[in-house]
Structures are given as C-alpha cells and as structure tokens.
Amino acid sequence: MPEAVIYAGSHRKGGNSDMAAELVAEGVRSAGGSARILHVRAYEVLPCKACGFCDKAVGRELDSRCVLAAEDQAAELFEPLFHAATVFFVSPIYFYHLPSRFKTWIDRSQQFWGARMNREPWIADLPARKAHTVLVAGRPVGERLFEGSQLTLKYFARNFNLVQGEHVEVRGMDAPGDLSADAQWSRIVRDMGACAWREAV
C-alpha cells in the first residue's frame, strides 16, 4: 500500500514540531491515506567519516555502500525514501538550521548522491515524487530563518528523485503546546498533509 512518510527531526519529545508531524499525519489520514512518522532521534546515526568509500562503491548493493552501514540505523531511515508515495520533513530550527542528528543523517546520504551522479539505475530510475517541509521556529523574526534548512532539504531529497513540494514555515512557537493551542496554524499544517496526499495519489 502506498504511504506517506513523515520524518520528525526534533531532539525533544512532545514539542511543537512533534505536534506538527502528528498534524500532517492527521491530514494525510483524513484524505484517505496511510501515514508513518519516523522520529530521527529514535535512531542511532553515526557521523560521516568522509572516508571516500562510497565514491568507489559503484555496483555495490545498497547495504554495503557505506563503511558504517552495519554499525548504526541510518539505512533504516533511508529505506522509506525509495518507495514512499510522498515525503514530509518536519523539524524545529536550531541556530538557523536543522538539529544535529537530522543533519548528521543527511550527511550520510553522500552515498546516494554518488550513485545518482553515476546514473546507477537503482536510484536514477526512481519515480518522481514530492517532498514537503514543515519548519517550526521559536524565534518570531529573522528574514532568512528557514533558508539554510530549506536548501539542505531540497538537495538531500533530490537524491531520491523527490522534488520540492509545499512548505509551511511557522514562527514564534517556542514552548511545548504553542502549536496545538494555535487553531489557525494547526489547521494550515493539517490541511497541507491532506492536500499533499491527494496530489500524490
């Protein structure tokens, strides 16, 4: 069955971006879809060693392209990106960017960038789909508050033939419960999930 996969990038359980992930899932389900939330904090992810192994991994199986593949759970997080009908990245903003574990996981996708540049069919021929973002910041101001995160997610998603879809950028949600107490923003996030699912199927 096709499903939407929602990556929740917060280090803090029960915060505003966790709530945003739940709202996206509610929206997908209200539109008749299936949604799965993956909390990146729940997975062990080691930092890229910049060893160059994946640059020489042409033709290798997916589970043997990285020297760290057997040592952590990064591959488990990557796997849904190959078959999800649509993808959502939901994250708080830390110092104008993504939280550290989320970014560490993204850095491990160098192996897929190399495979795509080499036109290896298992990744080059993935179907085109969309990746949507919901970014939640405690800061109420900042002209370029979301810019770095959006660029990183755009080029990360491209490795899996995921192009940028809708994005929601929420400011001034700092204390736990701020988003759930705001009916307007909650509706916007929920509706985004529903619209994205209808578009995907």
Secondary structure, 3 states (H helix, E strand, C coil): CCCEEEEECCCCCCCHHHHHHHHHHHHHHHCCCCEEEEEHHHCCCCCCCCCCHHHHCCCCCHHHCCCCCCCCCHHHHHHHHHCCCEEEEEEECECCECCHHHHHHHHCCHHHHHHHHCCCHHHHCCCCEEEEEEEECCCCCCCCCCHHHHHHHHHHHHCCCEEEEEEEEECCCCCCCCCCCCHHHHHHHHHHHHHHHHHHC
